[in-house]
């Protein structure tokens, strides 16, 4: 199974960095779709809801932040159980709790390594009981 | 609120900055940095490259600034994305802004752990030569100069409790 990923971050550099980390981390990555804020992320999520297997999102973004983005994603029928991981500089316990309440499954703080992203993705997939292992066979 | 109400001592802020810089460079760039001592300065020297400025809010008021030369900005952006940005590439400003964001996030994390509630703004990036970053009020900057691959870099912060 290849993971089709939606990446939501207002920084183009960060989106490239996360995409690179996903691939270098040994995960079997299929298509990566990008959005530069939560609002555009929701548009992409609705358009591709049946294809997405993982969503990674920043929290602090203009237009619509990551917490509201996750709340909107969880209203989309095919994405109710899709793994959502927040990647952000916001490390406060209250913010993590709010993100979890909104529907996020995991949390990575910046700065991060490829290994950290791989570990967190695998951890979240295991917690959610996703049977297909998203490890690259190459 | 008064600028006289500074509660984060200069030495402590310098330590927080140094820790944030070290964590960022070791994790993101896998490259060493040579840290200098932190100094106090009433104003920041003119910058000939890029400045990322991140505002601090919550129970404090202030700013975090990251400054580097254009060659350093190109190197950092390439290390982050795996792509070599060209001159004038928008990715350069974006990359420096993200470094400022992560630096401010590191500082925020340490201040949060001391019970000081801090929020950070999205970064603003200034490019040009020369430009000067200044702030109103009398609170001095805590300035940390360091080098990476021989390039001089600066991280600075100025914090006042509200």
Interface residues (C-beta under 8 A of the other chain):
Chain A: X10 X11 X12 X13 X14 X16 X17 X20 X60 X61 X62 X88 X89 X90 X91 X92 X109 X110 X111 X112 X113
Chain B: X23 X24 X27 X28 X77 X80 X81 X82 X83 X90 X91 X94 X95 X97 X98 X101 X102 X104 X105 X106 X108 X109 X112 X120 X122
